Amino acid sequence: MSSTLRIIQLNVRKRGEVHESLIVPPPLDPPAPPLQTRRSANMPRIQHVFTDDDEETHAAAILRETRRRKVRDVFARDWQSYRAHAWLQDDLNPVSGTGKDQFSGWAATLVDALDTLWIMGLRAEFDEAVDAVGRIDFGASTHGRVNMFETTIRYLGGLLAAHDLSGRPVLLAKAVELGDLLLAGFNTPDGLPVDFIAFERAKTGEGLAIEQWVVAASPGTLSLEMTRLSQVTGDRRYHEAVTRVMRLFDAQQMKTRLPGLWPMWVSMAQKDVSARDEFTLGGNGDSLFEYLPKMHALLGADEDMYAGMTRRFMKTAEDALFFRPMVPDQADILVSAAARVSPEGAVTRGTESEHLACFIGGTFALAGRLLQMPAAVETGGRLARGCAYAYGAFASGMMPERFDMVPCPTKAACAWDEALWADKARRGAGPTAWKGELPRGFTTAKDPRYRITGDAALQDTAWAMFEAVANGTAAAFGHGSVKDVTVPQGELVREDYMESFWLAETLKYFYLVFSPPNVISLDEFVLNTEAHPLRMPS
């Protein structure tokens, strides 16, 4: 008997009946609304309606398909490199050609890339990977702690998406095993999740020690995957666990120091998601906000909580975090910064933005369509163009982790002031973290923008990005982050680590930009923060 099965037996006497020693929180009151099997008749169309007016010329179709094939070729080479040098390990080291485990040793890259294999039509590779998934033992971990956030977005999201696409029963069976393990992370007095599951304590059904303060994205980015698991199994426990968490965020949204936004740090231990003073849509907060409109869509647009949270956060973010930067060509762009609020209520917005905040353009565009807010779609476009501008501003054609800009006085255009820029540059404007990670947030912005607006020019922007990134991060055995994006392509130094999201997310989004609109339609799927497509109600 595998150790995974032993965990399941500790947790569940029979399917749907939880062992008393495992789940101690009180029942959710009131219970979560019934999960809908059909979407609301009022849910608007998300994707652009591609008509005869949008029909490609023969030359344009050949160009698009050539680009799509080149993205697929990069993926296929890196997949074969992972298979040859790091098979069943979490990640590939692309410089040394070795593997390593840092996400519990459950073959993170393999699980993360399952749906990409299917979408790209690599069926033999998909079949081999599915066979390997069946042998993963979620009852044994290479680490003493299991990261709730990473396990949910990479593993659970990957399994559910691959099952939604292929219908392979083993993928759902493994998702249920993992979902039951993740439920142990809610085994706290108030039913609010830990950041890390103490693995051995979870095995015995003991209660877990909950951390005092965690980044907001961690507990705020569990809802899509756990809800989808409830939808496909009919087991409400997963959805109810995350509903308890999101009701806490909902209840305190307008009680924070910057009402409408939640701070970067929150406390599940104290049931406090409002007290702290730092606010950002970048790292540590990003996917909490990303999931709000996506949960509205996954639930069939048949509820009010996520729609309300989405509208409120968007208004505050636009008022308090977004600014138009001063640039030589007066480009109509926006970037998202962070803010701090004093005990007296004074808001100080910074001038630094970061790569991880680039998701927000796609989120505004998606929410704008879902909630019928056309101005939000346009704001999303300005934010996406801001990130594209940052890519083009550096010799490598890639964007740094973080960068500083000079704000215009308002969101209207302002003239370029060379003296002001020079003074700001002496005090730190420009890149503030030189490293270039394998990109994830900006490709997330580009694909929805093209699918939502039908603007074919976005494909050219995406192609320029792809060429810069694919060439600039290429190493002997794959692709890795670079240490300094301010140098030309020929001088870039690669790091010896290929994130699993390179295959799961980055290359998938590039591939979808150059695919026909019916391939993973935004009217059929909602994509999690790792780009795993989860099927919406019909």
C-alpha positions, 0 to 999 in steps of 0.5 A: 500500500502506498503512503499516499493511500495511508494518508487518504485512509487517515483522512477519509473513512469512506469517500466523502466522510472525513475522519473526526481527528483531521478536520476540526473547524466548525461547519461553514456558516452559511454554507457555500451556495450550490455549485452551478453546472451551467453558467448564468444566461447573463454571462457576457461573451469574453472573446472577440467575435472573429468575423469575416472582417478579421479573416487572415490573408494567406500570407498572414496565416502562413506567418502566424502558423510559422511562429506557432511552430517555432514556439512549439519547437522550443517547447519540444526541445526543452521537454526532451532535455528535461526527459533526458536529464531531469526526468521525474525531478521537479526542475531542470538545470539548463546550464549543467544538464542536471535536475533538482527537487524543490517542490516536494519531489513530485515531478513539478515540471512534468505535471506542470507541462501536461496540458501544454503537451496536450494543447501542442498535440504532442500525444506520445509525450503526453501519454508517457507523462500520464503514465509517470503521473500515475506513479507519483507518490503524494505520500512521500515528500523530499521536504518536511514541509509542503508549500500550499500555494505552489502545490495548488497552482502547479500540481493540482492545477496541472492535474485538473487542467490535463484531465479537463482536456483529455478526460484521463481518469488517472489524472482526476484520481491523482488530483483527488489524492492531492486535494485530500492532502491539501485539505489537511492544510486547513486543519486549524481551529478556524479552518483557515490555511497554513502556508506550509503543511508540516508533512508528518503531522498531516499524515497523523491527522494532527492539527497544524501550527498556523503562521502568524503573517504570510503574503496575501497571495498565498491563502488568496490563490487556492480558490480556482483549483479547489473549486474546480476539484469540487465541480468535477468530483461533486465533493463540496469540501474543497470549495467550502474550505476556500470559500471560508478564506475568501469570505474573510477577504471579502468581509475586510476589503473595505476596512483596510488602510487602502479600502478596496485593496488588501495589504501585502501581509495578512494573518490567517492566525489572527483572521486579519487581512486588513491591518498592515500598511504595504499594498502592491499588485506585484509579487506577494499580492498578485494572484490574489487579485488575478483570481477574483474575476476568474472565480466569478467566471468559473462559478458561471457568473452566478454569484455576487461576492467575487464580482463585488470584490473585483469591482472594488479592487479595480477602482482602488488600484486605478486610483492609488497604484497606477501612474502614467510615466514620463517617456520621450515619445509620450506613449499612452501607457500605465504602470502599477506601483506599490503604496504605503499608508501611514497610521494617519492615513497618508498614502505614499505611492512609489515609482517602482514597478515590477515584472510580476505586476504585468498580469494586471493588464490581462486581469483588467481586460478580462474583468472588463468583459465579464463585468461589462466595464469597457473602460477597464478593457482600455485600462488593461491595454494601457497597462499591457503597453506599459510592460511592452514598453519596459521590454523594449527599453533594454538592450536585451529586449527583456524586462528586469524584475523591477524598474523605476520610472518618473511619473507624470503629474496626472494620467494625461500625457506630459512632456519629456524633461531631460533634466528631471530624468537625469536627476532621477536617474542619479537617484535610482531611476531605471532598473532596480533589480537587474535580473531577468526572470523567465517571463510569466506575468506579461505573456499572461497579459498579452494572450487575453488582450489579443483574444479579447480585442482581436487586435492582430498587432498584439501578435507582432508584439508577442513575437518580438518578445518571444524572440528576445526571451527565447534567444536571450535565455537559451542555455545548453540544455534548456532556458534559464533566467539571466543575471543582467538584462541591461546588456546586449543579447550576446553578453547575457549570462544565464542562471542554472535553473529552468522554472517549471512555468517556462513550459507550463505558462510562458511557452503555452501563452506564446503558443496560444497567441499564434493559435486559432481563437478556438484553441482554449477559448476564453469562453470555455476555459479560465486559466489559473496563475500557472496558465492551466485551463480549467473548464467553465460551466457549459 
